[in-house]
Amino acid sequence: MVTAPSARIRRSLDLLYPIPVASRMYRYLELLTEEFIEGGPPPHRAALFDETDVMLITYADQIREPGRPPLATLHDFLRTHVADAISGIHLLPFHPYSSDDGFSVMDYRLVDSTLGRWPDVRAIAEDFRLMMDAVFNHVSARGRWFKEWLAGHPSRANFFLQVDPNLDLSAVTRPRTSPLLTPVETPDGPLHLWTTFSADQIDLNYANPYVLLESTRALLDFVRCGAGIVRLDAVAFLWKQIGTSCVHLPQTHAIVHLWRAMLDAAAPGTLLLTETNVPHDENLSYFGDGTDEAHLVYQFALPPLVLSAFHLADARPLREWAMGLHTPSDQTTFLNFLGSHDGIGVRSVESILTPSEIRHLCELATTHGGGVSYRAGPDGGFSPYELNAVYFDALTETSSEEPMDRQVDRFVSAHSVLLALAGIPAIYVHSLLGSRNWTDGIAATGKLRSVNRQKLNRAELETELADPASFRHQVFTRLLEKIKTRVTEPAFHPNGLQTVVNGPSPLFVIQRTSPDGSSRVLCIHNLSGKEQRLDTCPTQGAHLSGVLDDLCNPGHTLAVAPDGHVEVDVPPYGVRWLRQRPSD
């Protein structure tokens, strides 16, 4: 039996704070919920998600044109070019910020005036399912809350973590190589504050219940302003307890429980996504029991596994990993992605790929001008954290003689794996637009992550997209074609059955079946530059009969033998999505 949101909220608070404090906080959150509901319910979808859900990840100012707010330009571009394929937009942080391209938020209440206004954000939410970032682990050192704390404002007392630098903090899990503590000059003298990610990103102290109250208020404000999905950025690090790893602590999970319950009470149907770039098994813990934490978790292992599989022309590690995928309920699914604004994380595959395979991925990232970001380990050494490169360049062979159409075939094949897997696919804007490594960006900012964060001029971009001979046109049109095929097939429902099918090592093969069993598609992806043949039957995992229609080649069909045997030839980097024709 599903527990009522109110009881779940109270249970979470009791895990976080002493009973008197929890009781007072419960009443505050009750009033916050009532106030939200009185403002009118947000739009509500009948289904949490289905096969039509495809997200695009983009910055608010990703596409620019003179004399127009970037949010308005982005909205117009999206409506003109992708509205018939893309259903949702992950709009990366658009608040005033001081660093990290938006992830050092100065004021959650505001839209950066250089980008536009709240009505511009709401306008996007009217045409697309909008995902907003809740960057609640930390705030900007130049932001409103931190300035009020420095000024001694009573409402900001204990909002940040003051730590004795002589304490042993070696057990703390580090996602960066920067110092964990940052000295700050205050009216009371120098203090050392907890800074997980950078000196400009000051961690909030959730042991103070008023920090939780203010963050929850901001969470509901995002929903009121159009968020249908809320992404909890860096959520694994929320709660700190010296002497522990300070990651995935029970109190952190209690806060995720609470925010899920708040959304269930105030805005049912709003999805919660946790961003936890950690080993795969740890990532899955944020599903909770399937009803009480995140609806969605990132599939962080997918980008490096697909990258490795294509370069080695070997699907076996990817296949073995996919065989173990599952979610705890039909209210949960994965957010699958390859490229992103943060690059290609490798922490999630530390127990899946060998150290030499991970080193090989690092070499691939640097081949075309990208790089590798590291994190500090407990022994004082450094280990790879993420590869900084656009996915196209990371995937491309080092040979300059390789034909462009072969490179595009490989890229589209990799994204076909993404689109076929169970879950909701999310495509980074630079992947959809066929961007290459922006090495000038690294030179200009001195930051590796700039390599895949280039801003684009709309007129120049649209000229390239309109030119059939251009590289951008080839990537853009072929990816959109694959997306449009996916969203019409019930077998690609995020909760549809996924069966991994055995075959030659260069082939990644899965069978997808719709939740009601009415649609079945055999998805075959050639990870190599040589033609491959799949010769499969029910004992290998494929259960098909009758006639198969090739969704990637309209008009082409194959007949399944009476014993369920089917033989399929797949060209280099080819994709065959074979739909079983419904019985008459």
C-alpha positions as CSV (number, residue, x, y, z in Angstrom):
1,M,0.0,0.0,0.0
2,V,1.3,3.4,-0.9
3,T,1.7,5.7,2.1
4,A,0.0,9.1,1.9
5,P,2.4,12.0,1.1
6,S,1.7,13.7,4.5
7,A,2.8,10.7,6.4
8,R,5.9,10.3,4.2
9,I,6.8,14.0,4.8
10,R,6.5,13.5,8.5
11,R,8.5,10.3,8.5
12,S,11.3,12.0,6.6
13,L,11.4,15.0,8.9
14,D,11.6,12.6,11.9
15,L,14.7,11.0,10.4
16,L,16.4,14.4,9.9
17,Y,15.6,16.5,13.0
18,P,14.7,16.2,16.7
19,I,11.0,15.7,17.3
20,P,10.1,19.2,18.3
21,V,11.9,20.6,15.3
22,A,10.4,18.0,13.0
23,S,6.9,19.0,14.2
24,R,7.5,22.7,13.6
25,M,8.9,21.9,10.1
26,Y,5.9,19.7,9.3
27,R,3.5,22.5,9.9
28,Y,5.6,24.9,7.8
29,L,5.6,22.5,4.9
30,E,1.9,21.9,5.3
31,L,1.3,25.6,4.9
32,L,3.7,25.7,2.0
33,T,1.7,22.9,0.3
34,E,-1.6,24.6,1.0
35,E,-0.3,27.9,-0.4
36,F,0.9,26.2,-3.6
37,I,-2.4,24.4,-4.2
38,E,-4.4,27.6,-3.6
39,G,-2.4,29.1,-6.5
40,G,-4.1,26.7,-8.9
41,P,-2.9,23.2,-10.0
42,P,-0.1,23.0,-12.6
43,P,-0.8,21.1,-15.9
44,H,-1.2,17.4,-15.2
45,R,-0.3,14.5,-17.6
46,A,-2.4,11.3,-17.5
47,A,0.7,9.2,-17.9
48,L,4.1,9.8,-16.1
49,F,5.9,8.9,-19.4
50,D,5.6,7.0,-22.6
51,E,7.3,6.3,-25.9
52,T,6.8,9.9,-27.1
53,D,9.1,11.3,-24.4
54,V,12.4,12.5,-25.8
55,M,14.3,15.2,-24.1
56,L,16.7,17.8,-25.5
57,I,19.4,19.2,-23.2
58,T,20.3,22.8,-23.8
59,Y,21.4,26.1,-22.4
60,A,19.0,29.0,-22.4
61,D,21.4,31.0,-24.6
62,Q,22.6,28.1,-26.7
63,I,21.3,29.8,-29.9
64,R,21.6,33.6,-30.2
65,E,20.5,36.3,-32.6
66,P,21.0,40.1,-32.3
67,G,18.4,42.2,-30.5
68,R,16.4,39.3,-29.1
69,P,16.4,37.6,-25.6
70,P,18.1,34.2,-26.0
71,L,15.2,32.4,-24.3
72,A,12.8,33.7,-27.0
73,T,15.3,32.8,-29.8
74,L,15.7,29.3,-28.4
75,H,11.9,28.8,-28.1
76,D,11.3,29.9,-31.7
77,F,14.1,27.7,-33.0
78,L,12.8,24.7,-31.1
79,R,9.2,25.2,-32.4
80,T,10.5,25.7,-35.9
81,H,12.9,22.7,-36.2
82,V,12.2,20.0,-33.6
83,A,8.7,20.2,-32.2
84,D,7.5,17.2,-34.2
85,A,10.2,15.0,-32.7
86,I,11.3,16.4,-29.3
87,S,8.7,16.4,-26.5
88,G,10.8,17.8,-23.6
89,I,13.5,20.4,-23.0
90,H,16.0,20.2,-20.2
91,L,16.7,23.9,-19.8
92,L,20.1,24.1,-18.0
93,P,20.2,26.7,-15.1
94,F,19.0,30.1,-16.3
95,H,19.3,32.1,-13.0
96,P,21.8,34.8,-12.3
97,Y,25.1,33.0,-11.6
98,S,28.8,33.7,-10.9
99,S,30.6,30.6,-12.4
100,D,30.3,27.1,-13.8
101,D,28.0,28.2,-16.7
102,G,25.0,28.6,-14.4
103,F,25.6,26.0,-11.7
104,S,26.7,28.6,-9.2
105,V,23.3,30.2,-8.6
106,M,23.0,33.7,-7.1
107,D,19.2,33.8,-6.7
108,Y,16.7,31.0,-7.4
109,R,13.8,33.5,-7.7
110,L,15.2,35.3,-10.8
111,V,15.9,34.6,-14.4
112,D,19.2,36.1,-15.6
113,S,18.2,39.3,-17.3
114,T,20.6,38.7,-20.1
115,L,18.6,35.6,-21.1
116,G,15.0,36.9,-20.7
117,R,12.2,36.8,-18.1
118,W,10.0,34.2,-16.4
119,P,7.3,34.6,-19.1
120,D,9.9,33.4,-21.7
121,V,10.4,30.3,-19.5
122,R,6.7,29.6,-19.1
123,A,6.2,30.0,-22.9
124,I,8.7,27.1,-23.5
125,A,6.8,25.1,-20.9
126,E,3.6,25.6,-22.8
127,D,5.0,23.8,-25.9
128,F,7.4,21.3,-24.3
129,R,7.7,19.3,-21.1
130,L,10.2,21.4,-19.3
131,M,12.9,20.2,-17.0
132,M,14.5,22.7,-14.6
133,D,17.6,22.3,-12.4
134,A,17.3,22.4,-8.7
135,V,20.9,23.3,-7.8
136,F,20.4,22.8,-4.1
137,N,23.7,21.4,-2.8
138,H,25.4,24.8,-3.0
139,V,24.9,28.4,-3.8
140,S,27.1,31.1,-5.3
141,A,29.7,32.9,-3.1
142,R,28.4,36.1,-4.6
143,G,24.7,35.2,-4.3
144,R,21.9,36.6,-2.2
145,W,21.9,33.9,0.6
146,F,25.7,34.0,1.1
147,K,25.8,37.8,1.2
148,E,23.0,37.8,3.8
149,W,25.0,35.3,5.8
150,L,28.1,37.4,5.7
151,A,26.1,40.4,6.8
152,G,24.8,38.5,9.9
153,H,21.2,38.3,8.8
154,P,19.4,36.2,11.4
155,S,17.5,34.2,8.8
156,R,20.8,32.9,7.3
157,A,22.4,31.8,10.5
158,N,24.0,28.4,10.2
159,F,23.1,28.2,6.5
160,F,26.7,27.1,5.6
161,L,29.1,24.5,7.0
162,Q,31.9,26.0,9.1
163,V,34.6,23.3,9.6
164,D,37.9,23.1,11.6
165,P,40.6,22.6,8.9
166,N,42.5,20.4,11.4
167,L,39.8,17.7,11.4
168,D,40.4,14.5,9.5
169,L,38.3,14.7,6.3
170,S,40.1,12.0,4.4
171,A,36.9,9.8,4.3
172,V,35.0,12.3,2.3
173,T,34.3,11.3,-1.3
174,R,35.6,13.9,-3.7
175,P,34.3,14.7,-7.2
176,R,37.0,17.3,-7.8
177,T,40.7,17.9,-7.2
178,S,40.0,21.4,-5.6
179,P,40.2,21.8,-1.8
180,L,37.2,20.6,0.2
181,L,37.4,23.6,2.5
182,T,37.7,27.3,1.4
183,P,38.8,30.1,3.8
184,V,36.5,33.0,3.8
185,E,37.0,36.4,5.5
186,T,34.0,37.3,7.7
187,P,33.3,40.1,10.2
188,D,34.2,37.6,12.9
189,G,37.5,36.7,11.2
190,P,38.5,33.9,8.8
191,L,36.3,30.8,8.6
192,H,36.7,27.6,6.6
193,L,33.6,26.6,4.7
194,W,32.6,23.4,3.0
195,T,32.9,23.7,-0.8
196,T,32.4,20.3,-2.6
197,F,32.8,21.6,-6.1
198,S,34.7,25.0,-6.1
199,A,35.5,28.0,-3.9
200,D,32.6,29.9,-5.6
201,Q,30.1,27.2,-4.8
202,I,29.4,27.2,-1.1
203,D,27.6,24.1,0.3
204,L,24.4,24.5,2.2
205,N,23.9,23.1,5.6
206,Y,20.8,20.9,5.6
207,A,21.3,20.1,9.3
208,N,19.6,23.6,9.6
209,P,15.9,22.9,8.9
210,Y,15.4,26.3,7.5
211,V,17.8,25.5,4.7
212,L,15.5,22.6,3.8
213,L,12.4,24.9,4.1
214,E,13.9,27.5,1.7
215,S,15.0,24.9,-0.8
216,T,11.6,23.3,-0.8
217,R,10.0,26.6,-1.4
218,A,12.3,27.1,-4.4
219,L,11.4,23.6,-5.6
220,L,7.7,24.4,-5.6
221,D,8.3,27.8,-7.3
222,F,10.0,26.0,-10.2
223,V,6.9,23.8,-10.6
224,R,4.7,26.8,-10.5
225,C,6.8,28.4,-13.2
226,G,6.4,25.5,-15.6
227,A,8.7,22.6,-14.5
228,G,7.2,19.2,-15.3
229,I,10.5,17.5,-14.3
230,V,12.9,18.7,-11.6
231,R,16.5,17.6,-11.8
232,L,18.2,17.4,-8.4
233,D,21.8,18.5,-9.2
234,A,24.6,16.8,-7.2
235,V,22.0,15.5,-4.8
236,A,24.2,12.7,-3.5
237,F,26.4,15.2,-1.5
238,L,23.5,17.1,0.3
239,W,24.1,15.9,3.9
240,K,27.5,16.1,5.5
241,Q,28.6,14.1,8.6
242,I,32.3,14.2,9.4
243,G,33.8,10.7,9.7
244,T,31.7,9.4,6.8
245,S,32.0,9.5,3.0
246,C,29.4,12.3,3.0
247,V,27.8,10.8,0.0
248,H,24.4,8.9,-0.2
249,L,23.9,9.3,3.5
250,P,20.5,8.2,5.0
251,Q,19.7,11.8,5.6
252,T,20.3,12.6,1.9
253,H,17.8,9.9,0.9
254,A,15.4,11.2,3.5
255,I,15.5,14.6,1.8
256,V,14.8,13.1,-1.6
257,H,11.9,11.1,0.1
258,L,10.5,14.4,1.4
259,W,10.8,16.3,-1.9
260,R,9.1,13.4,-3.7
261,A,6.3,13.5,-1.2
262,M,5.9,17.2,-1.5
263,L,5.5,16.9,-5.2
264,D,3.1,14.0,-4.9
265,A,1.0,16.2,-2.5
266,A,1.2,19.5,-4.3
267,A,1.8,18.7,-8.0
268,P,1.1,15.0,-8.8
269,G,2.7,13.9,-12.1
270,T,5.7,16.2,-11.7
271,L,8.8,14.0,-12.1
272,L,11.9,14.0,-9.9
273,L,15.3,13.2,-11.5
274,T,18.4,12.6,-9.4
275,E,21.8,13.6,-10.9
276,T,24.3,11.2,-9.2
277,N,27.5,10.6,-11.2
278,V,28.6,7.7,-9.1
279,P,29.2,3.9,-9.6
280,H,26.2,2.3,-11.2
281,D,24.8,0.3,-8.2
282,E,24.9,3.4,-6.0
283,N,23.1,5.4,-8.7
284,L,20.2,2.9,-8.6
285,S,19.6,3.5,-4.9
286,Y,17.8,6.8,-5.7
287,F,14.8,4.9,-7.1
288,G,14.0,4.0,-3.5
289,D,11.3,1.4,-3.4
290,G,9.9,2.6,-6.7
291,T,7.3,4.9,-5.2
292,D,9.1,7.1,-2.7
293,E,12.2,8.6,-4.3
294,A,13.2,9.5,-7.8
295,H,11.0,8.7,-10.8
296,L,14.1,9.0,-13.0
297,V,17.8,8.4,-12.5
298,Y,20.5,9.1,-15.1
299,Q,22.0,6.1,-16.9
300,F,25.6,7.3,-16.3
301,A,27.2,4.1,-17.3
302,L,25.7,4.2,-20.8
303,P,27.9,6.9,-22.5
304,P,31.3,5.3,-21.7
305,L,30.0,1.8,-22.3
306,V,28.7,2.7,-25.8
307,L,31.9,4.7,-26.5
308,S,34.1,1.7,-25.6
309,A,31.8,-0.8,-27.4
310,F,32.1,1.1,-30.7
311,H,35.9,1.6,-30.5
312,L,36.5,-2.0,-29.7
313,A,33.7,-3.3,-32.0
314,D,32.6,-5.4,-29.1
315,A,29.2,-5.3,-27.6
316,R,29.8,-7.9,-24.9
317,P,30.4,-5.6,-21.9
318,L,27.4,-3.4,-23.0
319,R,25.3,-6.5,-23.4
320,E,26.2,-8.0,-20.0
321,W,25.5,-4.7,-18.3
322,A,22.1,-4.3,-20.1
323,M,21.1,-7.8,-19.0
324,G,21.2,-6.6,-15.4
325,L,19.1,-3.4,-15.9
326,H,15.8,-3.2,-14.0
327,T,13.7,-0.6,-12.2
328,P,11.6,-1.3,-9.1
329,S,8.2,-0.2,-10.4
330,D,6.3,1.2,-13.4
331,Q,6.6,4.7,-11.8
332,T,10.3,4.6,-12.5
333,T,12.6,4.5,-15.5
334,F,16.1,5.6,-16.6
335,L,17.1,8.8,-18.3
336,N,19.4,7.5,-21.0
337,F,21.9,9.9,-22.6
338,L,25.3,9.9,-24.4
339,G,26.5,13.5,-24.7
340,S,25.9,16.2,-22.1
341,H,27.0,19.6,-21.0
342,D,29.3,17.9,-18.4
343,G,31.0,15.5,-20.8
344,I,31.3,11.7,-20.4
345,G,31.5,10.6,-16.8
346,V,33.5,7.4,-16.1
347,R,32.9,6.9,-12.4
348,S,29.9,4.7,-13.2
349,V,31.9,2.1,-15.1
350,E,34.8,1.7,-12.6
351,S,33.5,-1.7,-11.7
352,I,32.4,-2.6,-15.3
353,L,35.3,-1.6,-17.5
354,T,39.0,-2.5,-16.7
355,P,41.5,0.2,-15.8
356,S,43.1,-0.2,-19.2
357,E,39.8,0.2,-21.0
358,I,39.1,3.4,-19.0
359,R,42.6,4.7,-19.9
360,H,41.8,4.0,-23.5
361,L,38.7,6.1,-23.2
362,C,40.8,8.9,-21.7
363,E,43.1,8.8,-24.7
364,L,40.2,9.0,-27.1
365,A,38.9,12.1,-25.4
366,T,42.2,13.9,-25.9
367,T,42.8,12.8,-29.5
368,H,40.6,15.6,-31.1
369,G,41.5,18.4,-28.6
370,G,39.4,17.4,-25.6
371,G,40.6,16.4,-22.2
372,V,40.0,14.5,-19.0
373,S,38.9,15.9,-15.6
374,Y,40.1,14.2,-12.4
375,R,38.9,13.7,-8.9
376,A,40.9,13.3,-5.7
377,G,41.1,9.9,-4.0
378,P,41.4,9.1,-0.3
379,D,45.1,8.2,-0.9
380,G,45.9,11.6,-2.3
381,G,46.1,10.4,-5.9
382,F,43.9,11.4,-8.8
383,S,41.6,9.2,-10.9
384,P,39.5,10.1,-14.0
385,Y,36.1,11.6,-13.3
386,E,34.9,12.6,-16.8
387,L,36.0,12.9,-20.4
388,N,35.6,16.4,-21.8
389,A,34.7,16.1,-25.5
390,V,31.6,16.3,-27.7
391,Y,30.4,12.8,-28.2
392,F,31.0,12.9,-32.0
393,D,34.7,13.5,-31.6
394,A,35.1,11.0,-28.8
395,L,33.4,8.4,-31.0
396,T,35.3,9.2,-34.2
397,E,38.3,7.2,-35.3
398,T,41.7,9.0,-35.2
399,S,42.3,8.5,-38.9
400,S,41.8,11.7,-40.9
401,E,41.2,9.6,-44.0
402,E,37.9,8.1,-42.8
403,P,35.0,9.3,-45.0
404,M,32.6,11.8,-43.3
405,D,29.5,9.6,-44.2
406,R,31.1,6.7,-42.3
407,Q,31.6,8.9,-39.2
408,V,28.0,10.0,-39.4
409,D,26.8,6.4,-39.8
410,R,28.7,5.5,-36.6
411,F,27.3,8.5,-34.7
412,V,23.7,7.7,-35.7
413,S,24.2,4.0,-34.8
414,A,25.4,5.0,-31.3
415,H,22.3,7.2,-30.8
416,S,20.1,4.5,-32.2
417,V,21.3,2.3,-29.2
418,L,20.3,5.2,-27.0
419,L,16.9,5.5,-28.6
420,A,16.1,1.8,-28.5
421,L,17.0,1.1,-24.8
422,A,14.3,1.1,-22.1
423,G,14.0,4.5,-20.6
424,I,13.6,8.1,-21.7
425,P,16.2,9.3,-24.1
426,A,17.9,12.7,-23.6
427,I,20.0,14.2,-26.4
428,Y,22.5,17.0,-25.9
429,V,21.9,19.9,-28.2
430,H,25.4,19.8,-29.6
431,S,24.9,16.1,-30.5
432,L,21.7,16.9,-32.3
433,L,23.3,19.8,-34.2
434,G,26.5,17.9,-35.1
435,S,28.9,20.1,-33.2
436,R,32.6,19.4,-32.9
437,N,35.0,20.0,-30.1
438,W,35.3,23.7,-29.4
439,T,39.0,23.9,-28.6
440,D,39.0,27.7,-28.8
441,G,36.6,27.6,-25.9
442,I,39.1,25.8,-23.7
443,A,41.8,28.3,-24.7
444,A,39.5,31.2,-23.9
445,T,38.2,30.0,-20.5
446,G,40.9,27.7,-19.3
447,K,38.2,25.2,-18.5
448,L,38.0,21.7,-20.1
449,R,34.2,21.7,-19.9
450,S,34.1,24.6,-22.4
451,V,34.9,22.1,-25.1
452,N,31.2,21.2,-25.6
453,R,29.5,24.4,-24.5
454,Q,29.9,26.6,-27.5
455,K,27.1,29.2,-28.2
456,L,25.8,29.3,-31.8
457,N,24.6,32.1,-34.0
458,R,21.1,31.3,-35.3
459,A,21.5,32.6,-38.8
460,E,24.8,30.8,-39.4
461,L,23.3,27.6,-37.8
462,E,20.2,27.6,-39.9
463,T,22.2,28.2,-43.1
464,E,24.2,25.1,-42.3
465,L,21.1,23.0,-41.4
466,A,19.5,24.0,-44.7
467,D,22.5,22.9,-46.8
468,P,22.1,19.1,-47.7
469,A,25.9,18.9,-48.2
470,S,26.8,20.2,-44.8
471,F,27.9,18.0,-41.9
472,R,25.3,19.6,-39.5
473,H,22.5,18.9,-41.9
474,Q,23.5,15.2,-42.2
475,V,23.6,14.6,-38.5
476,F,20.6,16.7,-37.6
477,T,18.2,15.2,-40.3
478,R,19.3,11.6,-39.6
479,L,18.9,11.8,-35.9
480,L,15.5,13.5,-36.2
481,E,14.5,10.7,-38.5
482,K,15.4,8.1,-36.0
483,I,13.6,10.0,-33.2
484,K,10.5,10.3,-35.2
485,T,10.5,6.5,-35.8
486,R,10.9,5.8,-32.1
487,V,8.1,8.0,-30.9
488,T,5.5,6.2,-33.0
489,E,6.3,2.7,-31.7
490,P,4.6,1.5,-28.5
491,A,7.4,-1.1,-28.1
492,F,9.7,1.8,-27.1
493,H,7.6,2.7,-24.1
494,P,10.1,3.3,-21.2
495,N,8.5,0.5,-19.2
496,G,8.3,-1.9,-22.2
497,L,10.0,-5.3,-21.7
498,Q,13.6,-5.3,-22.8
499,T,15.3,-8.6,-23.7
500,V,19.0,-8.8,-24.5
501,V,19.6,-11.1,-27.5
502,N,22.8,-13.0,-28.0
503,G,24.7,-12.6,-31.3
504,P,28.2,-11.9,-32.7
505,S,30.3,-9.6,-30.5
506,P,30.1,-6.6,-32.9
507,L,26.2,-6.6,-32.7
508,F,24.2,-5.1,-29.9
509,V,20.7,-6.6,-30.1
510,I,17.7,-6.1,-27.9
511,Q,14.0,-6.9,-28.3
512,R,11.5,-4.4,-27.0
513,T,7.9,-5.2,-26.3
514,S,5.2,-2.8,-25.4
515,P,3.6,-3.0,-21.9
516,D,0.4,-4.4,-23.3
517,G,2.2,-6.9,-25.6
518,S,0.7,-5.4,-28.8
519,S,4.0,-4.3,-30.4
520,R,7.4,-6.1,-30.6
521,V,10.6,-4.7,-32.2
522,L,13.9,-6.5,-32.7
523,C,16.6,-3.8,-32.5
524,I,20.0,-4.7,-34.1
525,H,23.0,-2.3,-34.0
526,N,26.3,-3.0,-35.8
527,L,29.1,-1.5,-33.7
528,S,31.7,-2.2,-36.3
529,G,32.8,-1.0,-39.7
530,K,32.2,-4.4,-41.3
531,E,29.0,-6.1,-42.4
532,Q,27.7,-8.5,-39.8
533,R,25.0,-11.2,-39.9
534,L,22.6,-12.0,-37.1
535,D,21.4,-15.6,-37.1
536,T,19.0,-15.9,-34.1
537,C,16.2,-18.0,-32.8
538,P,14.1,-18.1,-29.6
539,T,16.8,-19.9,-27.6
540,Q,19.0,-16.8,-28.0
541,G,16.4,-14.4,-26.7
542,A,14.5,-13.3,-29.8
543,H,10.8,-14.3,-29.8
544,L,9.3,-13.3,-33.2
545,S,6.9,-14.7,-35.8
546,G,5.3,-13.9,-39.1
547,V,6.6,-10.9,-41.1
548,L,9.0,-8.2,-39.8
549,D,8.8,-4.7,-41.2
550,D,12.2,-2.8,-41.2
551,L,11.4,0.6,-39.6
552,C,14.8,1.9,-40.7
553,N,14.2,1.0,-44.4
554,P,10.5,1.4,-45.1
555,G,9.1,-1.2,-47.6
556,H,11.7,-3.8,-46.6
557,T,10.5,-6.9,-44.9
558,L,11.8,-10.3,-43.6
559,A,9.9,-13.5,-43.0
560,V,10.5,-15.4,-39.7
561,A,10.8,-19.1,-40.1
562,P,8.1,-21.3,-38.5
563,D,10.6,-22.3,-35.8
564,G,11.2,-18.6,-34.9
565,H,14.5,-18.5,-36.7
566,V,15.5,-15.2,-38.4
567,E,18.6,-14.2,-40.4
568,V,19.5,-10.6,-40.9
569,D,22.4,-8.9,-42.7
570,V,23.5,-5.6,-41.1
571,P,25.8,-3.1,-43.0
572,P,28.8,-1.4,-41.4
573,Y,27.5,0.7,-38.5
574,G,24.0,-0.2,-39.7
575,V,20.8,-0.2,-37.7
576,R,17.8,-2.5,-38.2
577,W,14.7,-2.0,-36.2
578,L,12.4,-4.9,-37.2
579,R,8.8,-4.7,-36.1
580,Q,6.7,-7.8,-36.0
581,R,3.7,-7.2,-38.2
582,P,0.5,-7.4,-36.1
583,S,-1.6,-10.5,-36.8
584,D,-4.8,-10.0,-38.8
